[in-house]
């Protein structure tokens, strides 16, 4: 009976079909081999696959160390590597501490009472002041103790320090939610609302007004809405193809994995088109101002763009007044961007599902009827069209997205703006249109992949991009079918090129190689020293065959693997048993559905909150030591707007704001890193970063409300990343999936790819940033008072409060919120976009100063 069943399942597996609800991930239809009942085999197979992945990760570390030993890399170092001043975590400590949160709630109540009643008595004011002082005293004691413990840490020799950082970055016991890039689902057009397009100059009117249109990819002709790849100037003269600018999709499809720089294409961020489009001739043609000279005393024509702030261009003093065309250029850009957002992101002909079409028709009829009633009751009802707001300034602490000479779209203010079908699911399934997988060490668990027994797939992650890119060979994968008796299968699965991710959501930071446990330090050091010794051996000799090279590598890693198993085996067992129990639970749905079991729900269902929910882990009964360093795991909850009543409340961080765009049906082509770059290159029109670290961590770490004395530009790396700890850990993980083709070279005019030395500096800065985060987190985890004052966070009854640990600073970075003051404002360009760089910086500085001090 058993053999018949086995033969039948093998035959059907080679012709497996997609689930009734479809799949979100395409995959090759390869045969599967039955292992047996998952209840008897899943744990040991996960463990087997886990250690295979760990050895691959160790190979990557060893190869990177070996490569960095090359003569051309010997003198490369970063000042940040030796900077031991780790600070900037004060706001995070206040956000997660029980006393500080209780005080924040009290402040919110006081403000509500002040709004409704006259100010309190002098006695009440004294009581409040005393409570504030006591809260600050307790918080200061924790911060002082942690700061002193960090300062007491001994310095480490550079080779050992870099090896430690590489091993931390591998994340043997880290858990992450991986949000993988997917185009919008063809059958679900309501999830195709496009992002802002990249503009190009199409033509110029007789009066000199530039006509701007969306830029299209030279290969696929789709509108480019994220970063792009341009042909370098040196290559352009030699090219045989007409690929001037291509989108990231086409670049990855046609060029990824080929020799570095072979395509002659350079990564370019989405950027403001004005400096490219407005030539000196056009600038003079647009300006009719009598008080602005167009020629110098010698009669040579002047360049009027970018605009000098002190130049006497005509400004509109009121409605209907004449204004210089140069000052109206930001509005021209805004109108063009808004116009480019009116099409779906895919230009393919859609095959409409009959039931969906009928539902849409019913909805439209119902909406028309409701609209007619509203028009009778509320003549001034907000309409679904852009608000054109013409004001002279964007300055001031109370500025919102709708003040300034730009077109703004207030999306959340119009109920109709959330697509009809999406309304049912935005709260329950906020990220139903993205593909999310769960990484546990080297294992990646996901559903919704075609030809995986209509269940869950377990595979190994792509190799991290430390130095050279290596796609790897076919690797073992597992599939768990969703049946009454769950069956386990295996196959050799091609690894393919590195995946393209939208973002990473760090869930758990593991403790290995952080020095959290004193008993582990000697074994950690032995593994580090063994890797350094092995990196001095010439296993990469080009005269060796691939087989001999791998044999030598395996021999070098064998004793290191033994030590590593001794170090983390007990923790690995707890992790994998927890995952196994969840996967085998009949209540855990494996089959993908966009509405009833999307990828986010699947990831949440297999991550045990009782095991991983605490911010700081207590000693586990099986390991007798903390299971991990720090956890950002949150209970599933509704995505309500955070109520910001005072500077003590916690605003949303960068990652949640980015992902909530998908909740509103917005399809963003760019990942979170490139999207954050748009503030500097596209919206702000600076064309460059203003401060250090913004090439890899593109935010301004200056805190509003005067909460921290140091501003961005004066900061060091530790301060910069601790402004957004959850986001920083998450973005670091995303950086480690990107190869050098994902970054513009420092000299984009001459080079199409980042140089070897610049690439090493890029990786060192990413690793050093993670080291700064881990250094402070270890001392937090060791501090008993900090442990006690954060235990409330995973025990309190409101799941939405779990997200306090995901928040960041109150930003003094002007106009940087997608959800400004709790409302979704989408705006297109800064009012200073037409000015010279020094004037742009000054205008932005005025806004930042107002926000910082309020």
C-alpha positions in Angstrom: 0.0 0.0 0.0 2.8 2.4 0.9 4.7 1.7 -2.4 1.6 2.4 -4.5 1.1 5.7 -2.8 4.7 6.6 -3.3 4.5 5.8 -7.1 1.3 7.8 -7.5 2.6 10.9 -5.8 5.8 10.9 -7.8 3.9 10.8 -11.0 1.6 13.6 -10.1 4.4 15.7 -8.7 6.2 16.1 -12.0 3.0 17.6 -13.4 2.1 19.7 -10.4 -0.4 22.5 -11.0 -0.7 25.8 -9.4 -3.2 26.2 -6.6 -6.8 27.2 -7.3 -6.0 30.7 -6.2 -2.8 30.9 -8.3 0.7 31.7 -7.2 2.6 34.9 -6.7 6.0 33.4 -7.7 6.8 31.6 -10.9 9.1 28.6 -10.8 10.4 25.9 -13.1 8.4 22.7 -13.0 11.0 20.2 -11.7 10.3 16.7 -10.3 10.0 16.2 -6.5 11.1 13.2 -4.5 9.0 12.1 -1.6 10.7 11.9 1.8 7.6 10.8 3.8 5.4 12.0 6.6 6.4 15.5 7.6 5.7 14.7 11.3 8.6 12.2 11.3 11.0 14.0 9.0 10.6 17.7 9.0 12.8 18.7 11.9 15.8 16.6 10.9 15.5 17.7 7.2 15.4 21.4 8.3 18.4 20.8 10.5 20.3 19.1 7.6 19.5 21.9 5.2 20.4 24.5 7.8 23.9 23.2 8.2 24.4 23.0 4.4 23.5 26.7 4.3 25.8 27.6 7.2 28.7 26.0 5.4 27.9 28.0 2.2 27.8 31.2 4.3 31.2 30.3 5.9 32.6 29.8 2.4 31.5 33.4 1.5 33.2 34.8 4.7 36.4 32.9 3.9 36.5 33.9 0.3 35.9 37.5 1.3 38.7 37.5 3.8 41.0 35.9 1.2 40.1 38.5 -1.4 40.6 41.4 1.1 44.2 40.0 1.6 45.1 41.0 -2.0 47.8 43.7 -2.1 45.4 46.3 -3.6 43.2 46.1 -0.6 45.8 46.1 2.2 45.7 49.9 2.9 42.0 50.3 2.7 40.4 51.3 5.9 37.6 53.5 7.3 37.8 56.1 10.0 34.5 54.7 11.3 36.1 51.3 12.0 38.2 52.8 14.8 35.6 55.3 16.1 34.6 53.8 19.4 32.1 56.5 20.3 28.8 54.7 20.1 25.9 57.0 20.9 22.5 58.2 19.6 20.4 55.4 21.2 18.9 57.6 23.9 15.6 58.1 22.0 15.2 54.4 21.4 15.7 53.6 25.1 13.0 56.1 26.0 10.6 54.7 23.4 10.7 51.2 24.8 11.0 51.8 28.5 7.9 51.4 30.6 8.3 54.5 32.7 9.0 56.7 29.7 6.0 55.3 27.9 3.7 55.9 30.9 5.0 59.5 31.1 4.2 59.9 27.4 0.6 58.7 28.0 0.3 61.2 30.9 1.6 64.0 28.7 -1.0 63.1 26.0 -3.8 63.3 28.7 -2.6 66.6 29.9 -2.7 68.0 26.4 -6.2 66.7 25.9 -7.3 68.3 29.1 -5.7 71.6 28.2 -7.5 71.7 25.0 -10.9 71.2 26.7 -10.4 73.0 30.1 -8.5 76.0 31.4 -4.9 75.5 32.5 -4.4 73.6 35.7 -3.3 75.0 39.1 0.2 75.8 40.1 0.2 72.6 42.3 -0.7 70.5 39.3 2.1 72.0 37.2 4.6 71.2 40.0 3.4 67.6 40.1 3.8 67.3 36.4 7.3 68.8 36.6 8.3 66.4 39.4 7.0 63.4 37.4 9.0 64.5 34.4 12.2 64.9 36.5 11.8 61.4 38.0 11.2 59.8 34.6 14.2 61.6 33.2 16.3 60.5 36.2 15.5 56.8 35.8 16.1 57.0 32.0 19.5 58.8 32.6 20.7 56.1 34.9 20.1 53.4 32.3 21.7 55.5 29.6 24.8 56.3 31.7 25.3 52.6 32.7 25.0 51.5 29.1 27.4 54.2 27.9 30.0 53.3 30.5 29.8 49.6 29.6 30.4 50.5 25.9 33.4 52.6 26.7 34.9 49.8 28.8 34.9 47.5 25.8 38.5 46.6 24.7 39.7 47.5 21.2 40.1 44.6 18.7 42.8 44.1 16.1 41.6 45.0 12.6 41.6 41.5 11.0 39.7 40.0 13.9 37.3 42.9 14.0 36.4 42.6 10.3 36.0 38.8 10.6 33.7 39.3 13.5 31.6 41.8 11.6 31.4 39.4 8.6 30.1 36.7 10.9 27.6 39.0 12.5 26.4 40.0 9.1 25.8 36.4 8.0 23.2 36.2 10.8 23.3 32.5 11.6 20.5 33.0 14.1 18.9 36.1 12.6 15.2 36.0 11.5 14.0 38.4 8.8 10.9 39.0 6.7 12.1 39.4 3.1 9.8 41.5 0.9 10.7 40.4 -2.6 10.1 42.4 -5.7 7.0 41.5 -7.7 5.3 43.3 -10.6 1.6 44.0 -9.9 -0.7 41.0 -10.3 -2.1 41.0 -13.8 -5.6 40.1 -12.7 -5.7 42.6 -9.8 -5.5 46.0 -11.5 -6.5 47.8 -8.3 -3.0 47.0 -7.1 -1.4 48.8 -10.0 -1.4 52.4 -9.0 1.9 53.7 -10.2 4.6 55.6 -8.5 5.9 59.0 -9.7 7.6 58.7 -13.1 11.1 59.8 -14.1 10.6 62.8 -16.4 12.4 63.8 -19.6 12.3 66.9 -21.8 10.0 66.2 -24.7 9.9 69.6 -26.4 10.0 73.3 -25.8 7.1 75.7 -26.7 7.7 78.8 -28.7 7.6 80.8 -25.5 10.3 78.5 -24.1 8.1 76.5 -21.7 9.6 73.0 -21.4 7.2 70.2 -22.1 8.0 67.3 -19.8 6.8 63.7 -20.3 7.5 60.4 -18.6 10.7 58.6 -19.6 10.3 55.1 -21.1 12.7 52.2 -21.1 14.6 51.8 -24.4 13.9 48.0 -24.4 10.4 47.4 -22.9 8.9 50.9 -23.5 7.4 50.9 -20.0 7.5 54.2 -18.0 10.5 54.3 -15.7 9.4 54.9 -12.2 12.4 54.0 -10.1 16.2 53.9 -10.6 17.5 53.3 -14.1 20.6 52.4 -16.0 22.2 54.9 -18.4 24.8 54.3 -21.0 28.1 56.0 -20.1 29.5 58.7 -22.3 32.5 56.7 -23.4 30.3 53.7 -24.3 27.7 55.8 -26.0 29.9 56.6 -29.0 30.8 52.9 -29.5 27.4 51.4 -28.9 25.6 49.3 -31.6 22.3 49.2 -29.7 20.0 52.2 -29.0 19.7 51.5 -25.3 20.1 55.0 -23.9 18.2 54.4 -20.7 16.7 51.2 -19.4 14.7 50.2 -16.4 15.9 48.0 -13.6 13.8 45.1 -14.8 15.4 45.0 -18.2 18.9 45.5 -16.7 18.5 42.5 -14.5 17.0 40.4 -17.3 19.6 41.2 -19.9 22.8 42.1 -18.1 22.9 40.8 -14.5 25.5 38.2 -14.0 27.6 39.2 -17.0 31.1 40.5 -16.7 31.3 43.7 -14.6 30.8 46.8 -16.7 30.4 44.9 -19.9 27.1 46.6 -20.8 28.6 50.1 -20.3 25.5 51.0 -18.2 25.7 53.0 -15.0 23.1 53.0 -12.2 21.3 56.4 -11.9 18.8 57.4 -9.2 15.4 58.8 -10.2 16.2 62.6 -10.3 14.8 66.0 -10.9 15.0 66.7 -14.7 15.3 70.5 -14.5 19.1 70.8 -14.5 19.2 68.5 -17.6 16.2 70.1 -19.3 16.8 73.8 -18.8 19.7 74.8 -21.0 21.2 78.3 -20.8 19.2 79.2 -24.0 15.9 78.0 -22.5 16.5 79.8 -19.3 16.8 83.1 -21.1 13.8 82.2 -23.3 11.6 81.5 -20.3 12.5 84.7 -18.4 10.9 88.0 -19.4 11.9 89.9 -16.3 13.2 93.4 -17.2 15.2 93.7 -14.0 17.2 90.4 -14.7 20.1 90.9 -17.1 20.4 88.3 -19.8 23.9 89.3 -20.9 27.1 90.3 -19.0 28.8 93.6 -19.5 30.8 92.1 -22.4 27.7 91.0 -24.1 28.0 87.3 -23.5 24.8 85.5 -22.7 24.2 84.6 -19.1 22.9 81.3 -17.7 19.7 82.1 -15.6 19.1 78.6 -14.3 19.5 77.4 -11.6 17.9 80.6 -10.3 19.9 82.9 -8.0 17.7 83.6 -5.0 18.7 87.3 -5.0 17.9 87.8 -8.7 14.9 90.2 -9.2 12.6 87.8 -11.0 8.9 88.7 -11.0 7.0 86.9 -8.2 3.3 86.6 -8.2 2.0 88.7 -5.3 -1.5 87.3 -5.6 -3.9 85.5 -7.8 -3.8 86.5 -11.5 -0.4 88.3 -11.2 2.4 87.7 -13.6 5.3 85.5 -12.4 8.6 84.6 -14.1 8.5 81.3 -15.9 11.7 80.2 -14.1 9.9 80.4 -10.8 7.0 78.3 -12.1 9.3 75.4 -13.2 8.6 73.4 -10.0 4.9 73.6 -10.8 5.6 72.4 -14.4 7.4 69.4 -12.9 4.6 68.7 -10.5 2.0 68.8 -13.2 4.0 66.4 -15.4 4.6 64.0 -12.6 0.9 63.9 -11.7 0.0 63.4 -15.3 2.4 60.5 -15.5 0.7 58.8 -12.6 -2.6 58.4 -14.3 -1.8 55.1 -16.1 -1.4 51.6 -14.7 2.1 50.4 -14.1 1.7 47.6 -16.6 0.9 48.3 -20.3 -0.1 44.7 -21.0 -3.7 43.9 -22.0 -5.5 42.7 -18.9 -7.5 39.6 -18.9 -10.4 40.5 -16.6 -11.9 37.9 -14.4 -15.6 37.8 -15.0 -16.6 37.7 -11.3 -14.2 40.6 -10.6 -15.6 42.6 -13.5 -19.2 42.1 -12.3 -18.2 43.1 -8.8 -16.5 46.2 -10.1 -19.6 47.1 -12.1 -21.8 46.7 -9.1 -19.4 48.8 -7.0 -19.4 51.6 -9.6 -23.2 51.7 -9.8 -23.4 51.8 -6.0 -20.7 54.4 -5.8 -22.5 56.6 -8.4 -25.7 56.4 -6.4 -23.8 57.3 -3.1 -22.0 60.1 -4.9 -25.3 61.6 -6.1 -26.6 61.6 -2.5 -23.4 63.2 -1.2 -23.5 66.0 -3.8 -27.0 66.9 -2.6 -25.9 66.9 1.1 -22.3 68.2 0.8 -21.8 70.4 -2.3 -18.2 71.0 -1.3 -17.3 67.3 -1.0 -13.7 66.7 -1.8 -13.3 65.4 -5.4 -10.8 62.9 -6.7 -8.5 65.3 -8.5 -5.2 66.9 -7.6 -5.3 69.9 -5.4 -3.4 72.8 -7.0 -2.1 74.9 -4.2 -0.3 78.1 -4.9 1.5 79.6 -1.9 4.6 81.5 -1.6 6.4 79.5 1.0 6.9 76.0 2.4 8.5 77.4 5.6 7.3 77.0 9.1 6.8 74.2 11.6 3.2 73.7 10.7 3.8 73.2 7.0 2.0 70.2 5.4 2.3 68.7 1.9 -0.2 71.1 0.5 1.6 74.3 1.2 3.9 75.5 -1.5 3.9 76.1 -5.2 3.3 72.4 -6.1 0.5 70.1 -7.0 -0.4 67.9 -4.0 -2.7 64.9 -3.9 -4.3 64.2 -0.5 -5.0 60.6 -0.9 -6.2 59.5 2.5 -8.7 62.4 2.7 -10.8 60.9 -0.1 -12.5 57.6 0.8 -12.9 56.8 -2.8 -9.2 56.9 -3.4 -8.7 53.5 -1.9 -9.6 51.1 -4.7 -13.0 49.4 -4.3 -11.7 45.8 -4.1 -8.8 46.7 -1.8 -11.1 48.3 0.8 -12.1 44.9 2.0 -8.6 43.8 2.6 -6.4 46.9 3.5 -6.8 46.4 7.2 -6.8 42.6 7.3 -4.3 42.1 4.6 -2.3 45.3 4.3 0.5 43.9 2.2 -1.4 41.4 0.1 0.2 42.6 -3.1 3.8 41.9 -2.1 5.7 38.6 -1.8 7.1 38.1 1.7 9.3 35.2 2.8 10.8 34.4 6.3 14.5 33.9 6.6 15.7 31.8 9.5 19.5 31.8 9.4 20.3 30.4 5.9 16.8 29.0 5.4 14.1 30.8 3.5 10.5 29.7 4.1 7.7 30.9 1.8 4.4 30.1 0.1 2.9 31.1 -3.1 5.7 29.6 -5.3 4.5 27.6 -8.3 5.1 23.9 -8.5 5.9 23.4 -4.8 3.2 20.8 -3.9 0.7 23.7 -3.3 2.2 24.3 0.0 5.3 25.8 1.6 8.9 25.9 0.1 12.0 25.8 2.2 15.2 26.7 0.3 18.6 28.3 0.9 19.1 32.0 0.5 21.3 33.5 -2.2 24.9 34.1 -1.2 25.4 37.5 0.5 27.1 40.2 -1.6 30.3 40.7 0.4 32.8 41.0 -2.4 32.7 38.9 -5.6 29.3 37.8 -6.9 28.8 34.1 -7.2 25.4 32.7 -8.2 26.2 29.2 -6.9 25.0 25.8 -8.1 21.8 23.8 -7.6 20.9 23.3 -3.9 18.6 21.0 -2.0 15.1 22.4 -1.2 12.1 21.1 0.6 8.4 21.3 0.0 5.7 20.7 2.6 2.3 19.9 1.1 -1.0 21.1 2.8 -2.9 17.9 3.3 -4.6 16.2 6.2 -1.3 14.2 6.6 1.4 16.7 5.6 4.0 15.2 3.3 7.6 16.3 2.9 9.4 16.4 -0.5 12.9 17.3 -1.7 14.5 18.4 -5.0 17.7 19.9 -6.3 16.7 23.5 -7.1 18.7 25.9 -9.3 19.9 28.8 -7.2 19.8 31.3 -10.1 20.8 35.0 -9.8 20.3 36.9 -6.6 16.7 37.8 -5.8 15.5 41.4 -6.1 14.0 42.6 -2.8 11.9 45.6 -2.0 12.9 45.7 1.7 13.9 43.5 4.6 12.1 43.6 7.9 14.6 42.5 10.6 12.7 40.4 13.2 15.4 38.8 15.4 19.1 39.7 15.8 21.0 36.6 16.8 23.6 36.6 19.5 26.6 34.7 17.9 29.8 36.7 17.6 28.4 39.6 19.6 30.0 38.7 22.9 26.6 38.6 24.6 27.5 35.5 26.6 30.9 35.5 28.4 31.0 31.6 28.2 30.9 31.8 24.4 33.6 34.4 23.9 36.6 32.0 23.8 34.9 29.7 21.3 33.9 32.7 19.1 37.5 33.9 19.1 38.8 30.5 18.1 36.4 30.4 15.1 37.5 33.9 14.2 41.2 33.0 14.4 40.7 29.8 12.4 39.0 31.8 9.6 41.9 34.3 9.5 44.4 31.5 9.4 42.5 29.7 6.6 42.3 32.9 4.6 46.1 33.0 4.4 46.1 29.7 2.4 45.9 29.8 -1.4 42.8 27.8 -1.9 41.9 30.2 -4.7 44.8 29.3 -6.9 43.6 29.7 -10.5 45.5 26.6 -11.4 43.2 24.5 -9.4 40.1 22.8 -10.9 36.7 23.8 -9.4 36.5 20.3 -7.8 40.0 20.5 -6.2 39.2 24.1 -5.0 36.0 22.9 -3.3 37.7 19.9 -1.8 40.4 22.1 -0.3 37.7 24.6 1.0 35.7 21.8 2.6 38.9 20.5 4.4 39.6 24.0 5.7 36.1 24.5 6.9 35.6 21.1 8.6 37.1 22.0 12.0 35.5 25.5 11.9 32.1 23.9 11.3 32.7 21.7 14.3 33.4 24.6 16.5 30.4 26.5 15.1 28.1 23.6 15.8 29.3 23.5 19.4 28.7 27.3 19.7 25.1 27.5 18.3 23.7 23.9 18.1 21.4 24.3 21.2 20.0 27.6 19.9 19.5 26.2 16.4 17.5 23.3 17.9 15.1 25.7 19.6 14.7 27.8 16.5 14.0 24.9 14.2 11.7 23.0 16.7 9.6 26.2 17.0 9.3 26.5 13.2 8.6 22.8 12.8 5.8 22.8 15.3 4.2 25.8 13.5 4.5 24.2 10.1 3.0 20.9 11.3 0.1 22.6 13.1 -3.1 21.9 11.2 -4.2 25.5 12.0 -1.3 26.8 10.0 -2.4 27.4 6.4 0.3 26.7 3.8 -1.5 27.3 0.5 -1.2 30.8 -0.8 -4.2 33.1 -1.4 -4.1 36.8 -1.9 -7.0 37.3 0.5 -7.2 34.4 2.9 -3.5 33.4 3.3 -1.1 35.8 1.7 2.6 35.7 2.3 2.5 38.1 5.2 0.0 35.9 7.0 2.1 32.8 6.3 5.2 34.4 7.8 3.3 35.6 10.9 1.8 32.1 11.4 5.1 30.3 11.6 6.9 32.9 13.9 6.2 32.0 17.5 5.5 35.1 19.6 6.0 33.2 22.9 9.6 32.3 21.8 10.6 35.5 19.9 8.3 38.2 21.2 10.4 39.8 23.9 12.6 42.7 23.0 15.4 41.3 25.1 15.6 37.6 25.6 15.7 36.0 29.0 17.8 32.8 29.5 16.0 30.0 27.7 15.3 26.8 29.6 17.0 24.6 27.0 20.0 26.7 26.3 20.5 28.2 29.8 21.4 31.5 28.0 19.6 34.1 26.0 18.2 32.8 22.8 18.9 36.0 20.8 20.2 39.5 21.2 17.2 41.6 20.3 13.7 41.1 18.8 11.5 43.3 16.7 8.8 40.7 16.3 5.3 42.3 16.6 1.8 40.8 17.0 -0.3 41.2 13.9 -2.5 44.3 14.4 -4.4 46.9 12.5 -2.4 49.7 10.9 -3.9 52.7 12.5 -2.3 56.1 12.3 0.0 56.7 15.2 -1.4 59.4 17.6 1.4 61.9 18.0 0.5 64.2 20.9 4.0 65.2 22.1 7.7 64.7 21.5 7.5 61.6 23.8 5.3 59.7 21.4 6.8 57.3 18.8 6.4 58.1 15.1 6.5 55.4 12.4 9.9 54.5 11.0 11.1 54.4 7.4 10.3 50.8 6.6 6.7 50.9 7.8 6.1 54.1 5.9 7.5 52.5 2.7 5.4 49.4 3.0 2.3 51.2 3.8 2.4 52.7 0.3 1.7 49.2 -0.9 -1.2 49.0 1.5 -2.8 51.9 -0.4 -2.3 50.1 -3.7 0.8 52.1 -4.7 3.2 50.0 -6.7 6.8 51.2 -6.1 9.4 50.0 -8.6 12.3 51.1 -6.4 13.4 49.3 -3.2 13.4 51.2 0.0 17.0 52.4 -0.3 16.4 53.9 -3.8 13.1 55.3 -2.7 14.7 57.2 0.2 17.3 58.5 -2.3 14.5 60.2 -4.2 14.2 62.7 -1.4 17.6 64.1 -2.2 17.8 63.4 -6.0 14.2 63.8 -7.2 11.9 65.6 -4.8 14.5 67.9 -3.2 16.4 68.3 -6.5 19.7 68.6 -4.8 21.3 66.2 -7.2 23.6 64.9 -4.4 23.7 64.0 -0.8 24.2 66.8 1.7 25.8 64.8 4.6 28.0 61.8 5.3 26.5 58.3 5.2 23.5 59.3 3.1 24.8 57.3 0.1 24.0 54.1 2.1 21.7 55.4 4.8 19.7 58.1 3.0 18.1 60.1 5.8 18.8 63.1 8.0 19.4 62.0 11.5 18.7 65.4 13.1 16.0 65.1 15.8 13.1 67.4 16.0 12.0 69.1 19.3 15.6 69.6 20.3 15.8 66.1 21.7 19.4 65.5 20.8 22.0 68.3 20.4 23.9 66.8 17.4 22.7 67.4 13.9 23.3 65.3 10.7 26.6 66.2 9.2 28.1 66.6 12.7 27.1 63.0 13.5 29.2 59.8 13.4 28.1 56.5 12.0 26.7 55.2 15.3 24.5 58.3 15.8 23.3 58.1 12.2 22.1 54.5 12.4 20.7 54.6 15.9 18.3 57.3 14.8 16.3 54.4 13.2 17.6 51.1 14.8 15.0 48.8 13.3 15.2 50.5 9.9 19.0 50.5 10.0 19.3 46.8 10.8 16.7 46.1 8.1 18.4 48.3 5.5 21.8 46.8 6.3 20.3 43.3 5.6 19.0 44.7 2.3 22.4 46.2 1.4 23.9 42.7 1.8 21.7 41.3 -0.9 22.8 44.0 -3.4 25.9 43.7 -5.6 27.9 46.7 -6.9 25.7 47.2 -9.9 23.0 48.5 -7.5 25.1 51.6 -6.7 26.2 54.5 -8.8 30.0 54.7 -9.1 31.7 57.7 -7.6 32.8 58.9 -11.1 29.7 58.0 -13.1 30.9 60.1 -16.1 33.8 57.7 -16.7 33.1 54.4 -15.0 30.0 52.3 -15.4 30.6 50.2 -12.3 32.0 50.9 -8.8 35.7 50.3 -8.5 37.1 47.4 -6.4 38.4 49.7 -3.7 35.1 51.7 -3.5 33.2 48.5 -3.4 35.3 47.3 -0.4 34.7 50.6 1.3 31.0 50.2 0.6 30.9 46.8 2.3 33.0 47.9 5.2 30.7 50.8 6.0 27.7 48.5 5.9 29.4 46.0 8.2 30.7 48.7 10.5 27.2 50.2 10.8 25.9 46.8 11.9 28.7 46.6 14.4 27.8 49.9 16.0 24.2 48.7 16.4 25.3 45.4 17.9 27.7 47.0 20.3 25.0 49.1 22.0 22.4 46.4 21.8 24.6 43.9 23.7 25.0 46.3 26.6 21.3 47.0 26.6 20.7 43.2 26.8 23.2 42.8 29.6 21.7 45.7 31.7 19.3 44.2 34.2 17.5 47.5 34.7 16.9 47.8 30.9 15.6 44.2 30.8 13.1 44.9 33.6 11.8 48.2 32.1 11.2 46.6 28.7 9.4 43.4 29.7 6.1 45.2 29.7 6.3 45.6 25.9 5.5 42.0 25.0 3.1 41.5 27.9 0.7 44.4 27.4 -2.6 43.7 25.7 -2.5 46.2 22.8 -0.8 44.6 19.8 -0.4 48.0 18.1 1.9 49.1 20.9 4.4 46.4 19.9 5.4 48.7 17.1 6.9 51.2 19.5 10.2 49.3 19.0 10.0 49.7 15.2 9.8 53.5 15.4 12.5 56.1 14.9 13.3 59.7 15.9 11.0 62.6 15.3 12.5 63.8 12.1 13.8 67.3 11.6 14.3 66.4 8.0 11.7 68.7 6.3 8.8 67.1 4.4 10.2 63.6 4.8 7.0 61.8 6.0 4.7 60.0 3.6 2.2 60.2 6.4 2.6 63.8 7.5 0.7 64.5 10.7 -1.2 61.2 10.3 -2.5 62.0 6.8 -1.2 60.6 3.5 0.1 63.5 1.5 1.8 62.8 -1.8 3.6 65.7 -3.2 6.0 66.0 -6.2 8.7 68.5 -5.9 10.2 71.0 -3.5 9.6 74.7 -3.8 13.4 75.3 -4.0 13.9 72.9 -6.9 14.7 75.8 -9.3 17.3 77.4 -7.0 21.1 77.1 -6.9 22.4 74.4 -4.7 23.6 76.8 -1.9 20.2 78.5 -1.9 18.4 75.1 -1.9 20.4 74.1 1.2 19.6 77.4 2.9 15.9 77.1 2.2 15.8 73.5 3.5 17.9 74.6 6.5 15.3 77.2 7.5 12.6 74.6 7.5 14.8 72.1 9.4 15.6 74.7 12.1 11.9 75.5 12.6 11.0 71.8 13.0 14.0 71.0 15.2 13.2 73.7 17.7 9.5 73.5 17.9 
